[in-house]
Amino acid sequence: AVVMEGEASYYSRAGCLGCDPKVIMANGQPLNDSALTMAIGADKKQFVGRSARVTSLANGKSVVVRITDTGGFYQAKYGYRVADLTIATKQAIGMKGGLGHVRVEVY
């Protein structure tokens, strides 16, 4: 497994910076706010389609998700985030607010 720890943000159909207007993800599917999925940095696009366990480092809650998208948030201007989560994934791990510290294990 590839393990990354760092900051996660979340995205949604209502608020997706730099997204296609139809909110189509890297896997060709539309973004579903209620699906347990996440985006990974565009520098790791080879992981799209794989499963990952996302764990909140604040409370220890974790969930297994599918990596369905990529984003530019791994760049310095966004603080080198490791993941962009759907609303459902964010809720599943009990992430409060817009950012949280997570561990992502890609299988």
All heavy atoms as an XYZ file, in Angstrom:
789
protein
N       0.848     -1.207      0.000
C       0.000      0.000      0.000
C       0.883      1.256      0.000
O       1.990      1.225      0.515
C      -0.925     -0.003      1.216
N       0.367      2.314     -0.581
C       1.016      3.628     -0.538
C       0.322      4.405      0.576
O      -0.903      4.490      0.594
C       0.849      4.362     -1.884
C       1.407      5.777     -1.806
C       1.510      3.586     -2.995
N       1.087      4.935      1.525
C       0.500      5.651      2.656
C       0.921      7.108      2.608
O       2.091      7.421      2.444
C       0.941      5.020      4.005
C       0.329      5.769      5.172
C       0.574      3.545      4.048
N      -0.078      7.992      2.721
C       0.182      9.435      2.766
C      -0.527      9.993      3.991
O      -1.633      9.555      4.306
C      -0.391     10.125      1.527
C       0.205      9.649      0.224
S      -0.656     10.408     -1.193
C      -2.217      9.540     -1.136
N       0.112     10.948      4.652
C      -0.552     11.652      5.742
C      -0.470     13.130      5.457
O       0.540     13.623      4.968
C       0.114     11.354      7.092
C      -0.279     10.032      7.659
C       0.176      9.827      9.103
O       0.664     10.799      9.746
O       0.034      8.695      9.583
N      -1.564     13.831      5.763
C      -1.570     15.272      5.566
C      -2.969     15.821      5.612
O      -3.878     15.204      6.171
N      -3.127     16.970      4.995
C      -4.393     17.682      5.044
C      -5.324     17.212      3.938
O      -4.898     16.987      2.804
C      -4.099     19.177      4.869
C      -5.231     20.068      5.278
C      -4.780     21.535      5.256
O      -4.424     22.025      4.177
O      -4.804     22.146      6.327
N      -6.597     17.056      4.294
C      -7.628     16.759      3.305
C      -8.618     17.907      3.270
O      -8.915     18.517      4.294
C      -8.368     15.473      3.663
N      -9.109     18.187      2.070
C     -10.194     19.138      1.897
C     -11.379     18.328      1.384
O     -11.296     17.116      1.243
C      -9.789     20.229      0.903
O      -9.236     19.648     -0.269
N     -12.496     19.012      1.122
C     -13.611     18.292      0.517
C     -14.169     19.110     -0.615
O     -13.952     20.318     -0.688
C     -14.681     17.937      1.551
C     -15.618     19.057      1.916
C     -16.869     19.168      1.308
C     -15.262     20.011      2.858
C     -17.730     20.206      1.635
C     -16.107     21.038      3.191
C     -17.353     21.138      2.586
O     -18.199     22.164      2.902
N     -14.851     18.444     -1.520
C     -15.477     19.127     -2.638
C     -16.864     18.565     -2.872
O     -17.201     17.495     -2.359
C     -14.612     19.099     -3.882
C     -14.414     17.781     -4.608
C     -14.481     17.746     -6.000
C     -14.111     16.595     -3.946
C     -14.260     16.562     -6.700
C     -13.889     15.417     -4.634
C     -13.980     15.404     -6.017
O     -13.763     14.244     -6.720
N     -17.667     19.335     -3.593
C     -19.054     18.951     -3.828
C     -19.501     19.514     -5.170
O     -18.811     20.331     -5.771
C     -19.945     19.516     -2.724
O     -19.952     20.934     -2.793
N     -20.660     19.073     -5.610
C     -21.206     19.586     -6.872
C     -21.422     21.096     -6.775
O     -21.244     21.810     -7.746
C     -22.517     18.878     -7.220
C     -22.295     17.420     -7.588
C     -23.541     16.776     -8.145
N     -23.894     17.312     -9.447
C     -23.380     16.903    -10.616
N     -22.474     15.933    -10.643
N     -23.762     17.438    -11.746
N     -21.777     21.574     -5.588
C     -22.050     23.006     -5.408
C     -20.767     23.836     -5.352
O     -20.773     24.997     -5.743
C     -22.864     23.223     -4.140
N     -19.697     23.231     -4.856
C     -18.453     23.994     -4.697
C     -17.258     23.195     -5.153
O     -16.652     22.484     -4.376
N     -16.941     23.291     -6.415
C     -15.828     22.536     -6.981
C     -14.962     23.489     -7.782
O     -15.310     23.853     -8.908
C     -16.372     21.399     -7.844
S     -15.111     20.216     -8.292
N     -13.860     23.927     -7.184
C     -12.986     24.913     -7.824
C     -12.287     24.317     -9.034
O     -11.697     23.243     -8.938
C     -11.933     25.403     -6.826
C     -12.470     26.119     -5.595
C     -11.342     26.414     -4.619
C     -13.172     27.402     -5.990
N     -12.388     24.982    -10.158
C     -11.682     24.546    -11.358
C     -12.283     23.316    -12.015
O     -11.654     22.698    -12.865
N     -13.495     22.925    -11.590
C     -14.110     21.723    -12.158
C     -14.803     22.016    -13.478
O     -15.246     23.128    -13.734
C     -15.156     21.138    -11.206
S     -14.459     20.202     -9.865
N     -14.919     20.968    -14.266
C     -15.751     20.946    -15.451
C     -17.175     21.359    -15.022
O     -17.635     20.944    -13.960
C     -15.709     19.483    -15.939
C     -16.673     19.170    -17.044
O     -17.887     19.112    -16.765
O     -16.215     18.947    -18.172
N     -17.900     22.165    -15.809
C     -19.255     22.594    -15.408
C     -20.216     21.422    -15.143
O     -21.126     21.534    -14.339
C     -19.753     23.436    -16.581
C     -18.541     23.789    -17.370
C     -17.492     22.756    -17.074
N     -19.996     20.299    -15.807
C     -20.846     19.122    -15.578
C     -20.337     18.309    -14.393
O     -20.918     17.300    -14.027
C     -20.886     18.231    -16.825
C     -21.538     18.893    -18.029
C     -21.595     17.894    -19.189
C     -22.028     18.547    -20.475
N     -21.001     19.386    -21.105
N     -19.246     18.755    -13.779
C     -18.612     18.108    -12.631
C     -18.312     16.633    -12.945
O     -18.647     15.733    -12.192
C     -19.437     18.279    -11.328
C     -18.540     18.130    -10.107
C     -20.103     19.643    -11.248
N     -17.650     16.428    -14.094
C     -17.218     15.089    -14.494
C     -15.831     14.832    -13.892
O     -14.942     15.670    -14.012
C     -17.164     14.953    -16.041
C     -18.538     15.244    -16.665
C     -16.645     13.565    -16.441
C     -19.653     14.305    -16.256
N     -15.697     13.688    -13.257
C     -14.438     13.362    -12.589
C     -13.459     12.713    -13.567
O     -13.803     12.401    -14.701
C     -14.718     12.424    -11.412
C     -15.636     13.052    -10.367
S     -15.916     11.959     -8.941
C     -16.747     10.576     -9.716
N     -12.251     12.479    -13.089
C     -11.198     11.885    -13.923
C     -11.573     10.499    -14.440
O     -11.075     10.068    -15.469
C      -9.888     11.810    -13.135
N     -12.474      9.806    -13.736
C     -12.883      8.465    -14.188
C     -14.026      8.518    -15.207
O     -14.538      7.485    -15.612
C     -13.266      7.577    -12.999
C     -14.563      8.012    -12.318
O     -15.112      9.069    -12.603
N     -15.046      7.190    -11.418
N     -14.441      9.736    -15.598
C     -15.488      9.885    -16.603
C     -16.905      9.923    -16.045
O     -17.865     10.148    -16.775
N     -17.033      9.726    -14.736
C     -18.348      9.739    -14.082
C     -18.627     11.111    -13.465
O     -17.692     11.808    -13.076
C     -18.379      8.696    -12.946
C     -18.077      7.282    -13.370
C     -19.127      6.715    -14.292
O     -20.311      6.789    -13.996
N     -18.704      6.165    -15.409
N     -19.921     11.478    -13.338
C     -20.214     12.729    -12.632
C     -19.939     12.582    -11.125
O     -20.079     11.489    -10.579
C     -21.707     12.968    -12.881
C     -22.257     11.706    -13.427
C     -21.110     10.828    -13.869
N     -19.549     13.672    -10.492
C     -19.317     13.679     -9.048
C     -20.627     13.406     -8.320
O     -21.650     14.010     -8.626
C     -18.753     15.045     -8.619
C     -18.565     15.270     -7.121
C     -17.575     14.280     -6.523
C     -18.090     16.692     -6.857
N     -20.590     12.488     -7.362
C     -21.757     12.144     -6.550
C     -21.411     12.481     -5.106
O     -20.567     11.824     -4.492
C     -22.063     10.648     -6.705
C     -23.256     10.202     -5.875
O     -23.742     10.907     -5.003
N     -23.715      8.997     -6.135
N     -22.090     13.509     -4.565
C     -21.804     13.973     -3.204
C     -22.028     12.894     -2.154
O     -21.431     12.925     -1.082
C     -22.683     15.177     -2.857
C     -22.315     16.438     -3.628
O     -21.205     16.509     -4.189
O     -23.156     17.366     -3.658
N     -22.905     11.928     -2.441
C     -23.244     10.918     -1.439
C     -22.476      9.607     -1.615
O     -22.739      8.632     -0.915
C     -24.752     10.667     -1.422
O     -25.183     10.240     -2.684
N     -21.507      9.586     -2.553
C     -20.692      8.378     -2.757
C     -19.436      8.448     -1.897
O     -18.893      9.522     -1.656
C     -20.308      8.251     -4.223
N     -18.982      7.289     -1.435
C     -17.746      7.207     -0.651
C     -16.570      7.157     -1.629
O     -16.062      6.094     -1.979
C     -17.762      5.984      0.262
C     -18.766      6.071      1.414
C     -18.858      4.745      2.145
C     -18.414      7.200      2.381
N     -16.183      8.348     -2.099
C     -15.088      8.474     -3.047
C     -14.190      9.633     -2.639
O     -14.511     10.405     -1.732
C     -15.603      8.701     -4.496
O     -16.303      9.944     -4.550
C     -16.526      7.575     -4.950
N     -13.057      9.758     -3.331
C     -12.132     10.857     -3.085
C     -11.344     11.153     -4.344
O     -11.279     10.333     -5.258
C     -11.164     10.530     -1.944
C     -10.236      9.364     -2.221
S      -8.838      9.232     -1.067
C      -7.592     10.202     -1.932
N     -10.755     12.335     -4.363
C      -9.807     12.716     -5.407
C      -8.414     12.660     -4.804
O      -8.216     12.966     -3.628
C     -10.101     14.124     -5.909
N      -7.459     12.276     -5.637
C      -6.054     12.230     -5.242
C      -5.314     13.271     -6.087
O      -5.831     13.717     -7.113
C      -5.502     10.794     -5.429
C      -4.251     10.568     -4.584
C      -5.280     10.469     -6.913
C      -3.943      9.102     -4.329
N      -4.133     13.668     -5.652
C      -3.372     14.651     -6.426
C      -3.150     14.202     -7.857
O      -2.928     13.013     -8.113
N      -3.218     15.130     -8.795
C      -3.051     14.800    -10.216
C      -1.693     14.166    -10.501
O      -1.533     13.460    -11.494
C      -3.248     16.050    -11.069
N      -0.728     14.365     -9.601
C       0.587     13.733     -9.753
C       0.526     12.227     -9.445
O       1.485     11.508     -9.677
C       1.622     14.417     -8.849
C       1.271     14.352     -7.361
O       0.067     14.365     -7.015
O       2.194     14.295     -6.532
N      -0.610     11.764     -8.914
C      -0.790     10.342     -8.569
C      -1.979      9.752     -9.321
O      -2.668      8.870     -8.822
C      -0.975     10.201     -7.057
C       0.253     10.618     -6.274
C       0.043     10.490     -4.774
C       1.287     10.887     -4.003
N       1.603     12.315     -4.151
N      -2.195     10.239    -10.550
C      -3.390      9.816    -11.295
C      -3.423      8.329    -11.603
O      -4.474      7.783    -11.907
C      -3.574     10.654    -12.562
C      -2.466     10.513    -13.601
C      -2.807     11.379    -14.818
C      -1.759     11.278    -15.902
N      -0.566     12.099    -15.618
N      -2.282      7.653    -11.492
C      -2.263      6.208    -11.723
C      -3.094      5.449    -10.686
O      -3.418      4.278    -10.884
C      -0.818      5.673    -11.748
C      -0.090      5.645    -10.406
C       0.653      6.932    -10.071
O       0.339      8.017    -10.576
N       1.648      6.828     -9.191
N      -3.474      6.100     -9.586
C      -4.259      5.440     -8.536
C      -5.768      5.547     -8.753
O      -6.537      4.970     -7.980
C      -3.891      5.981     -7.156
C      -2.470      5.684     -6.758
C      -1.657      6.678     -6.241
C      -1.934      4.411     -6.903
C      -0.335      6.413     -5.869
C      -0.613      4.130     -6.537
C       0.180      5.137     -6.017
N      -6.216      6.291     -9.766
C      -7.655      6.380    -10.036
C      -8.181      4.977    -10.334
O      -7.588      4.226    -11.099
C      -7.952      7.359    -11.195
C      -9.418      7.285    -11.623
C      -7.607      8.786    -10.784
N      -9.285      4.617     -9.666
C      -9.873      3.292     -9.821
C      -9.515      2.359     -8.680
O     -10.152      1.325     -8.495
N      -8.514      2.720     -7.889
C      -8.096      1.876     -6.758
C      -8.900      2.241     -5.510
O      -9.536      3.285     -5.436
C      -6.596      2.063     -6.484
C      -5.765      1.843     -7.716
C      -4.721      0.770     -7.775
N      -3.836      0.506     -6.677
C      -2.516      0.689     -6.734
N      -1.933      1.232     -7.793
N      -1.766      0.340     -5.716
N      -8.822      1.360     -4.533
C      -9.465      1.610     -3.245
C      -8.458      2.239     -2.293
O      -7.249      2.036     -2.442
C      -9.966      0.302     -2.630
O     -11.012     -0.212     -3.413
N      -8.971      2.967     -1.330
C      -8.120      3.579     -0.310
C      -8.876      3.610      1.010
O     -10.101      3.734      1.029
C      -7.724      4.997     -0.710
N      -8.134      3.487      2.100
C      -8.715      3.697      3.432
C      -8.329      5.098      3.864
O      -7.154      5.447      3.868
C      -8.195      2.671      4.443
C      -8.750      2.917      5.860
C      -8.357      1.853      6.856
N      -8.953      0.568      6.534
C     -10.216      0.226      6.824
N     -11.018      1.074      7.423
N     -10.660     -0.973      6.489
N      -9.343      5.904      4.206
C      -9.128      7.272      4.687
C      -9.426      7.276      6.181
O     -10.520      6.883      6.594
C     -10.055      8.277      3.963
C      -9.800      9.697      4.472
C      -9.857      8.216      2.451
N      -8.452      7.693      6.979
C      -8.599      7.723      8.436
C      -8.417      9.151      8.940
O      -7.430      9.808      8.600
C      -7.548      6.811      9.111
O      -7.665      5.497      8.579
C      -7.725      6.779     10.625
N      -9.358      9.608      9.755
C      -9.216     10.906     10.405
C      -8.184     10.767     11.509
O      -8.320      9.906     12.384
C     -10.546     11.352     11.021
O     -10.324     12.417     11.929
N      -7.150     11.611     11.488
C      -6.142     11.572     12.544
C      -6.645     12.282     13.802
O      -6.060     12.155     14.864
C      -4.828     12.172     12.044
C      -4.177     11.382     10.889
C      -2.912     12.073     10.411
C      -3.905      9.936     11.261
N      -7.778     12.991     13.683
C      -8.357     13.677     14.844
C      -9.137     12.709     15.734
O      -9.107     12.822     16.955
C      -9.272     14.817     14.390
N      -9.841     11.728     15.115
C     -10.710     10.863     15.914
C     -10.520      9.364     15.655
O     -11.163      8.549     16.305
C     -12.176     11.245     15.692
C     -12.603     11.061     14.241
O     -12.036     10.248     13.514
N     -13.600     11.814     13.814
N      -9.666      9.000     14.699
C      -9.415      7.594     14.415
C     -10.446      6.901     13.543
O     -10.293      5.729     13.206
N     -11.524      7.605     13.169
C     -12.548      6.996     12.303
C     -12.005      6.813     10.900
O     -11.326      7.688     10.372
C     -13.787      7.899     12.211
C     -14.674      7.886     13.421
C     -15.943      8.681     13.130
C     -16.866      8.706     14.320
N     -18.004      9.601     14.081
N     -12.343      5.659     10.292
C     -11.870      5.427      8.934
C     -12.962      4.831      8.064
O     -13.960      4.297      8.568
C     -10.633      4.525      8.937
O     -10.983      3.200      9.277
N     -12.769      4.949      6.760
C     -13.714      4.421      5.789
C     -12.928      4.028      4.541
O     -11.907      4.637      4.227
C     -14.816      5.468      5.467
C     -14.259      6.679      4.743
C     -15.952      4.849      4.665
N     -13.397      2.985      3.864
C     -12.779      2.583      2.600
C     -13.549      3.257      1.467
O     -14.779      3.224      1.427
C     -12.776      1.051      2.435
C     -12.252      0.655      1.054
C     -11.912      0.412      3.526
N     -12.805      3.888      0.575
C     -13.397      4.641     -0.535
C     -12.770      4.208     -1.850
O     -11.756      3.518     -1.872
C     -13.191      6.170     -0.352
C     -13.789      6.651      0.957
C     -11.720      6.553     -0.447
N     -13.369      4.654     -2.935
C     -12.824      4.439     -4.262
C     -12.208      5.764     -4.701
O     -12.789      6.825     -4.489
C     -13.956      4.013     -5.198
C     -13.551      3.892     -6.612
C     -13.245      2.614     -7.213
N     -13.733      1.315     -7.078
C     -12.934      0.248     -6.967
N     -11.637      0.375     -6.854
N     -13.419     -0.949     -6.975
N     -11.016      5.723     -5.285
C     -10.392      6.939     -5.834
C     -10.955      7.126     -7.244
O     -10.756      6.274     -8.114
C      -8.860      6.816     -5.880
C      -8.305      6.606     -4.462
C      -8.240      8.058     -6.532
C      -6.842      6.221     -4.426
N     -11.702      8.213     -7.429
C     -12.408      8.423     -8.697
C     -11.976      9.673     -9.436
O     -12.413      9.916    -10.551
C     -13.925      8.537     -8.437
O     -14.130      9.530     -7.432
C     -14.513      7.211     -7.969
N     -11.126     10.494     -8.802
C     -10.831     11.792     -9.392
C      -9.419     12.243     -9.028
O      -8.773     11.667     -8.154
C     -11.865     12.808     -8.878
C     -12.105     13.981     -9.818
O     -11.489     14.016    -10.912
O     -12.907     14.850     -9.466
N      -8.969     13.293     -9.727
C      -7.674     13.903     -9.446
C      -7.875     15.410     -9.320
O      -8.879     15.955     -9.772
C      -6.666     13.650    -10.590
O      -7.198     14.200    -11.796
C      -6.394     12.169    -10.766
N      -6.897     16.065     -8.697
C      -6.989     17.518     -8.565
C      -5.622     18.133     -8.413
O      -4.636     17.445     -8.147
N      -5.566     19.439     -8.550
C      -4.315     20.181     -8.458
C      -3.938     20.588     -7.051
O      -2.958     21.298     -6.848
N      -4.705     20.093     -6.069
C      -4.538     20.534     -4.674
C      -3.253     20.040     -4.020
O      -2.933     20.413     -2.915
C      -5.742     20.083     -3.834
C      -6.065     18.629     -4.013
C      -5.356     17.665     -3.317
C      -7.043     18.232     -4.898
C      -5.627     16.320     -3.511
C      -7.328     16.883     -5.086
C      -6.611     15.926     -4.389
N      -2.489     19.165     -4.701
C      -1.205     18.697     -4.153
C      -0.120     19.774     -4.295
O       0.968     19.635     -3.758
C      -0.738     17.409     -4.865
C      -0.390     17.617     -6.321
C       0.924     17.868     -6.704
C      -1.382     17.616     -7.301
C       1.241     18.090     -8.041
C      -1.069     17.836     -8.626
C       0.242     18.077     -8.994
O       0.536     18.316    -10.307
N      -0.416     20.853     -5.018
C       0.580     21.904     -5.255
C       0.727     22.809     -4.030
O      -0.187     22.918     -3.212
C       0.168     22.736     -6.469
C       0.130     21.921     -7.762
C      -0.620     22.666     -8.861
O      -0.385     23.840     -9.092
N      -1.531     21.973     -9.517
N       1.873     23.476     -3.952
C       2.188     24.316     -2.798
C       1.110     25.361     -2.512
O       0.797     25.628     -1.360
C       3.534     25.012     -3.008
N       0.525     25.944     -3.557
C      -0.445     27.031     -3.320
C      -1.686     26.555     -2.567
O      -2.414     27.357     -2.005
C      -0.835     27.730     -4.627
C      -1.566     26.864     -5.626
C      -1.840     27.661     -6.910
C      -2.378     26.773     -8.009
N      -2.632     27.514     -9.225
N      -1.939     25.240     -2.557
C      -3.066     24.689     -1.793
C      -2.598     24.024     -0.506
O      -3.368     23.353      0.169
C      -3.843     23.673     -2.637
C      -4.385     24.259     -3.913
C      -3.881     23.863     -5.141
C      -5.383     25.232     -3.885
C      -4.367     24.406     -6.318
C      -5.866     25.782     -5.057
C      -5.356     25.367     -6.274
O      -5.825     25.908     -7.431
N      -1.334     24.148     -0.170
C      -0.819     23.573      1.068
C      -0.515     22.092      0.976
O      -0.499     21.407      1.991
N      -0.245     21.593     -0.237
C       0.137     20.188     -0.434
C      -0.859     19.204      0.203
O      -0.486     18.332      0.969
C       1.537     19.907      0.130
C       2.648     20.619     -0.594
C       3.359     21.624      0.027
C       2.979     20.273     -1.906
C       4.391     22.292     -0.632
C       4.012     20.922     -2.577
C       4.709     21.937     -1.933
O       5.727     22.570     -2.588
N      -2.130     19.371     -0.107
C      -3.129     18.444      0.435
C      -2.966     17.065     -0.178
O      -2.538     16.930     -1.317
C      -4.534     18.972      0.139
C      -4.814     20.208      0.953
C      -6.203     20.743      0.738
N      -6.200     22.116      1.192
C      -6.972     23.065      0.699
N      -7.831     22.804     -0.253
N      -6.908     24.281      1.183
N      -3.348     16.035      0.589
C      -3.211     14.653      0.113
C      -4.496     14.104     -0.489
O      -4.460     13.104     -1.206
C      -2.707     13.705      1.228
C      -1.305     14.118      1.682
C      -3.669     13.640      2.406
N      -5.645     14.732     -0.177
C      -6.917     14.201     -0.669
C      -7.972     15.292     -0.713
O      -7.912     16.261      0.046
C      -7.408     13.066      0.227
N      -8.935     15.099     -1.604
C     -10.129     15.926     -1.672
C     -11.285     14.941     -1.562
O     -11.437     14.049     -2.411
C     -10.169     16.690     -3.005
C     -10.843     18.050     -2.902
O     -11.268     18.448     -1.800
O     -10.952     18.727     -3.937
N     -12.067     15.046     -0.502
C     -13.089     14.055     -0.171
C     -14.470     14.510     -0.619
O     -14.755     15.699     -0.654
C     -13.123     13.853      1.353
C     -11.781     13.622      2.043
C     -11.983     13.529      3.553
C     -11.096     12.382      1.512
N     -15.348     13.552     -0.901
C     -16.755     13.914     -1.113
C     -17.371     14.228      0.244
O     -16.811     13.893      1.306
C     -17.552     12.763     -1.753
O     -17.452     11.613     -0.905
C     -17.082     12.451     -3.162
N     -18.555     14.840      0.221
C     -19.283     15.144      1.458
C     -19.538     13.854      2.248
O     -19.356     13.814      3.461
C     -20.592     15.890      1.138
C     -20.264     17.298      0.624
C     -21.492     15.967      2.376
C     -21.460     18.066      0.101
N     -19.923     12.780      1.553
C     -20.204     11.509      2.238
C     -18.957     10.968      2.932
O     -19.035     10.475      4.067
C     -20.740     10.486      1.246
N     -17.806     11.057      2.274
C     -16.561     10.567      2.871
C     -16.181     11.427      4.067
O     -15.811     10.905      5.130
C     -15.427     10.554      1.817
O     -15.821      9.711      0.736
C     -14.118     10.054      2.411
N     -16.292     12.739      3.909
C     -15.992     13.678      5.005
C     -16.857     13.357      6.227
O     -16.372     13.301      7.348
C     -16.240     15.106      4.487
C     -16.360     16.193      5.529
C     -16.691     17.516      4.832
C     -17.547     18.462      5.626
N     -16.965     18.972      6.829
N     -18.160     13.107      5.993
C     -19.080     12.807      7.099
C     -18.765     11.453      7.723
O     -18.830     11.293      8.940
C     -20.527     12.844      6.609
C     -20.980     14.263      6.283
C     -22.347     14.326      5.604
O     -22.818     13.351      5.036
N     -22.955     15.496      5.653
N     -18.388     10.469      6.887
C     -18.120      9.112      7.379
C     -16.960      9.084      8.372
O     -16.950      8.263      9.297
C     -17.843      8.167      6.214
N     -15.981      9.986      8.199
C     -14.839     10.008      9.120
C     -14.981     11.109     10.174
O     -14.072     11.347     10.958
C     -13.480     10.131      8.384
C     -13.362     11.455      7.628
C     -13.268      8.921      7.469
C     -11.939     11.754      7.133
N     -16.139     11.777     10.187
C     -16.395     12.784     11.220
C     -15.550     14.035     11.089
O     -15.259     14.696     12.081
N     -15.150     14.379      9.854
C     -14.319     15.577      9.636
C     -15.167     16.826      9.840
O     -16.228     16.953      9.246
C     -13.731     15.554      8.229
C     -12.714     16.634      7.959
S     -11.906     16.327      6.337
C     -12.561     17.693      5.380
N     -14.699     17.707     10.690
C     -15.403     18.961     10.966
C     -14.825     20.069     10.093
O     -13.620     20.113      9.888
C     -15.243     19.363     12.433
C     -15.670     18.292     13.417
C     -17.175     18.244     13.580
C     -17.592     17.306     14.676
N     -18.558     16.303     14.221
N     -15.671     20.951      9.596
C     -15.192     22.084      8.811
C     -14.687     21.656      7.445
O     -14.991     20.572      6.951
N     -13.886     22.527      6.841
C     -13.452     22.308      5.470
C     -12.169     21.527      5.301
O     -11.881     21.041      4.220
N     -11.380     21.409      6.371
C     -10.083     20.728      6.280
C      -9.903     19.796      7.469
O     -10.407     20.078      8.556
C      -8.933     21.753      6.294
C      -8.858     22.727      5.132
C      -7.805     23.798      5.408
C      -8.554     22.009      3.833
N      -9.189     18.705      7.230
C      -8.893     17.797      8.329
C      -7.603     17.054      8.063
O      -7.170     16.950      6.912
N      -6.990     16.550      9.113
C      -5.759     15.767      8.953
C      -6.125     14.301      8.811
O      -6.881     13.762      9.623
C      -4.804     16.007     10.130
C      -4.033     17.280      9.956
N      -4.516     18.503     10.338
C      -2.835     17.509      9.380
C      -3.632     19.436     10.010
N      -2.600     18.866      9.434
N      -5.590     13.674      7.776
C      -5.946     12.293      7.448
C      -4.731     11.452      7.098
O      -3.674     11.981      6.767
C      -6.936     12.226      6.247
C      -8.245     12.938      6.566
C      -6.305     12.763      4.976
N      -4.943     10.143      7.168
C      -4.016      9.184      6.580
C      -4.777      8.528      5.446
O      -5.927      8.131      5.617
C      -3.591      8.126      7.607
C      -2.660      7.058      7.002
C      -2.294      5.967      7.989
N      -1.766      6.509      9.236
C      -2.374      6.386     10.430
N      -3.501      5.736     10.547
N      -1.821      6.925     11.499
N      -4.137      8.426      4.277
C      -4.725      7.762      3.117
C      -3.833      6.576      2.771
O      -2.645      6.756      2.521
C      -4.826      8.724      1.906
C      -5.366      7.992      0.690
C      -5.683      9.934      2.230
N      -4.422      5.369      2.793
C      -3.694      4.158      2.417
C      -4.311      3.644      1.129
O      -5.472      3.253      1.110
C      -3.840      3.100      3.515
C      -3.273      3.529      4.865
C      -3.780      2.649      5.981
O      -3.239      1.546      6.164
O      -4.724      3.081      6.684
N      -3.529      3.675      0.049
C      -4.009      3.238     -1.272
C      -3.647      1.776     -1.474
O      -2.497      1.384     -1.250
C      -3.374      4.089     -2.402
C      -3.895      3.638     -3.759
C      -3.644      5.576     -2.190
N      -4.624      0.976     -1.894
C      -4.403     -0.465     -2.099
C      -4.276     -0.825     -3.561
O      -4.824     -0.160     -4.395
C      -5.556     -1.264     -1.469
C      -5.661     -1.002      0.004
C      -6.713     -0.266      0.514
C      -4.681     -1.458      0.881
C      -6.801      0.003      1.869
C      -4.764     -1.193      2.242
C      -5.829     -0.470      2.727
O      -5.905     -0.189      4.066
